[in-house]
Amino acid sequence: MNTTTTLKAEPSTSQWLKVVAGIGAIWYAFGLLQFWLAFSLDPNAAVAAGDITAAHGAAIAATPMFAWLCFAVASGAGLIGSILLFSRSTTTKIAFGISLASAVIYYAWVYGLSGTGGDRPSEELIIAVVVGVVTLAFFLLSLKKT
């Protein structure tokens, strides 16, 4: 009877994990899109169009390549981690660990080291917190489920 119960419990665990992994893949693919849109943005044109403030444009223009690379790696490693989580690979935790570390470095630079955090809209800080929480959650899930 215990074996039957275990066999019945496993598919439901596997199904919800696949759903979560699919949501993660969408989340991180969107993160890659956000990276590209931010990286390829012409801050001067956005300021001239009135889409962002001059201070925000200067903050974007001053973002060094290593910070952009951290943004890209955080999103790309998260996407790879989601795909690995779907297949329950043991390397999932490595991908999410890289994603988490890269996100921490990116946001530490943006809101701490760069001195430009105050020049950015407040909603970007909210997004940073949400991204950090979601990435930490995927990392912790990967530690438990792979």
Contacts in CASP RR format, 6 or more apart in sequence:
PFRMAT RR
TARGET T0000
AUTHOR 0000-0000-0000
METHOD contacts of the structure
MODEL  1
MNTTTTLKAEPSTSQWLKVVAGIGAIWYAFGLLQFWLAFSLDPNAAVAAG
DITAAHGAAIAATPMFAWLCFAVASGAGLIGSILLFSRSTTTKIAFGISL
ASAVIYYAWVYGLSGTGGDRPSEELIIAVVVGVVTLAFFLLSLKKT
14 88 0 8 1.000
17 85 0 8 1.000
17 86 0 8 1.000
17 88 0 8 1.000
17 145 0 8 1.000
18 86 0 8 1.000
20 85 0 8 1.000
20 141 0 8 1.000
21 82 0 8 1.000
21 83 0 8 1.000
21 85 0 8 1.000
21 86 0 8 1.000
22 82 0 8 1.000
22 86 0 8 1.000
24 78 0 8 1.000
24 79 0 8 1.000
24 82 0 8 1.000
24 85 0 8 1.000
24 138 0 8 1.000
25 79 0 8 1.000
25 82 0 8 1.000
25 83 0 8 1.000
25 86 0 8 1.000
27 82 0 8 1.000
27 134 0 8 1.000
28 75 0 8 1.000
28 76 0 8 1.000
28 78 0 8 1.000
28 79 0 8 1.000
28 81 0 8 1.000
28 82 0 8 1.000
28 99 0 8 1.000
29 79 0 8 1.000
31 75 0 8 1.000
32 72 0 8 1.000
32 75 0 8 1.000
32 76 0 8 1.000
32 79 0 8 1.000
34 75 0 8 1.000
35 68 0 8 1.000
35 71 0 8 1.000
35 72 0 8 1.000
35 75 0 8 1.000
38 60 0 8 1.000
38 68 0 8 1.000
38 71 0 8 1.000
39 68 0 8 1.000
39 71 0 8 1.000
39 72 0 8 1.000
41 60 0 8 1.000
43 52 0 8 1.000
43 56 0 8 1.000
43 57 0 8 1.000
43 58 0 8 1.000
43 60 0 8 1.000
43 61 0 8 1.000
44 57 0 8 1.000
44 61 0 8 1.000
46 52 0 8 1.000
46 57 0 8 1.000
46 60 0 8 1.000
47 53 0 8 1.000
47 54 0 8 1.000
47 56 0 8 1.000
47 57 0 8 1.000
52 60 0 8 1.000
52 121 0 8 1.000
53 119 0 8 1.000
55 116 0 8 1.000
55 118 0 8 1.000
55 119 0 8 1.000
56 119 0 8 1.000
56 120 0 8 1.000
56 121 0 8 1.000
57 119 0 8 1.000
58 116 0 8 1.000
58 119 0 8 1.000
59 114 0 8 1.000
59 116 0 8 1.000
59 117 0 8 1.000
59 119 0 8 1.000
59 120 0 8 1.000
62 114 0 8 1.000
62 116 0 8 1.000
63 110 0 8 1.000
63 114 0 8 1.000
64 109 0 8 1.000
66 109 0 8 1.000
67 105 0 8 1.000
67 106 0 8 1.000
67 109 0 8 1.000
67 110 0 8 1.000
67 114 0 8 1.000
70 102 0 8 1.000
70 103 0 8 1.000
70 105 0 8 1.000
70 106 0 8 1.000
70 109 0 8 1.000
71 102 0 8 1.000
71 106 0 8 1.000
73 98 0 8 1.000
73 99 0 8 1.000
73 102 0 8 1.000
74 99 0 8 1.000
74 100 0 8 1.000
74 102 0 8 1.000
74 103 0 8 1.000
74 106 0 8 1.000
74 135 0 8 1.000
75 99 0 8 1.000
76 99 0 8 1.000
77 95 0 8 1.000
77 96 0 8 1.000
77 97 0 8 1.000
77 98 0 8 1.000
77 99 0 8 1.000
77 102 0 8 1.000
78 95 0 8 1.000
78 96 0 8 1.000
78 98 0 8 1.000
78 99 0 8 1.000
78 135 0 8 1.000
78 138 0 8 1.000
80 95 0 8 1.000
81 92 0 8 1.000
81 95 0 8 1.000
81 96 0 8 1.000
81 99 0 8 1.000
81 138 0 8 1.000
81 142 0 8 1.000
82 138 0 8 1.000
84 91 0 8 1.000
84 92 0 8 1.000
84 95 0 8 1.000
84 146 0 8 1.000
85 92 0 8 1.000
85 96 0 8 1.000
85 138 0 8 1.000
85 141 0 8 1.000
85 142 0 8 1.000
85 145 0 8 1.000
85 146 0 8 1.000
88 145 0 8 1.000
88 146 0 8 1.000
89 146 0 8 1.000
90 146 0 8 1.000
91 146 0 8 1.000
92 142 0 8 1.000
92 145 0 8 1.000
92 146 0 8 1.000
93 139 0 8 1.000
93 142 0 8 1.000
93 143 0 8 1.000
93 146 0 8 1.000
95 142 0 8 1.000
96 135 0 8 1.000
96 138 0 8 1.000
96 139 0 8 1.000
96 142 0 8 1.000
97 139 0 8 1.000
97 142 0 8 1.000
99 135 0 8 1.000
99 138 0 8 1.000
99 139 0 8 1.000
100 132 0 8 1.000
100 135 0 8 1.000
100 136 0 8 1.000
100 139 0 8 1.000
103 131 0 8 1.000
103 132 0 8 1.000
103 135 0 8 1.000
104 132 0 8 1.000
107 128 0 8 1.000
107 131 0 8 1.000
107 132 0 8 1.000
110 116 0 8 1.000
110 117 0 8 1.000
110 120 0 8 1.000
110 128 0 8 1.000
111 117 0 8 1.000
111 125 0 8 1.000
111 128 0 8 1.000
117 125 0 8 1.000
END
